[in-house]
Amino acid sequence: MISHRSVPRLLASIIIGAVATVTIGCASSSAPRNPNQEGLQEVLQAEFVTLDGSRERLANFSGKIVLLHFFASWCPDCTAEAPSLRNLDLALKGSDFQIIGVAIDDDPFEARGFAARMRLPFPVILDTQGELKRYFSVREVPTTMFLDRMGVPVTFQDPETGAPTAKLSGARRWDTDRPVEMIAGMIEAR
């Protein structure tokens, strides 16, 4: 039996739940999970060389929402999309958000030149062996996906259509209101 004193708490819980559901809508906890969790841990712990020659692990970004962006220097759509990713990175600097570029099917020298020309402010991994490309089933560039704070791929909303997806192929504008608000909601959802 519900007492009249517990009604305000119950209503508050329902409202908080509804707000959380709306806020998390783009990064739902019911997102498809890779059934191979052991494989995911291997990918997260694997070391990759970055454009500056350092070594990086995806696991180093745990605790952050990660936009994982697969591109190649020879791809015209990747060139068109790069400025909006740069602007997005600058707009969300200092938050629990990180863009990580993944150069695939590319010569490291060309990837470095592309990152310099596009003034990419975020880390770029050289996926020279195609490990990330294979694990995340990337078939074309550009492809973008999101990882939650534990490094697990999540479902999110396509910034153009609003449709839920686990991965986007093709260029998008990431520095407009809709994607910035979506990502801010993912960050705030914790």
HELIX and SHEET records of a PDB file:
HELIX    1   1 SER A    6  ILE A   24  1                                  19    
HELIX    2   2 GLY A   25  ALA A   27  5                                   3    
HELIX    3   3 GLN A   37  GLN A   45  1                                   9    
HELIX    4   4 LEU A   58  PHE A   61  5                                   4    
HELIX    5   5 PRO A   76  ALA A   91  1                                  16    
HELIX    6   6 PRO A  108  MET A  118  1                                  11    
HELIX    7   7 GLU A  131  TYR A  135  1                                   5    
HELIX    8   8 ASP A  177  ALA A  189  1                                  13    
SHEET    1   A 2 PHE A  48  VAL A  49  0                                        
SHEET    2   A 2 ARG A  55  GLU A  56 -1                                        
SHEET    1   B 5 VAL A 124  LEU A 126  0                                        
SHEET    2   B 5 PHE A  97  ALA A 103  1                                        
SHEET    3   B 5 ILE A  65  PHE A  71  1                                        
SHEET    4   B 5 THR A 143  LEU A 147 -1                                        
SHEET    5   B 5 PRO A 153  VAL A 154 -1                                        
SHEET    1   C 5 VAL A 124  LEU A 126  0                                        
SHEET    2   C 5 PHE A  97  ALA A 103  1                                        
SHEET    3   C 5 ILE A  65  PHE A  71  1                                        
SHEET    4   C 5 THR A 143  LEU A 147 -1                                        
SHEET    5   C 5 LEU A 168  SER A 169 -1                                        
SHEET    1   D 2 PHE A 156  GLN A 157  0                                        
SHEET    2   D 2 PRO A 164  THR A 165 -1                                        
END                                                                             
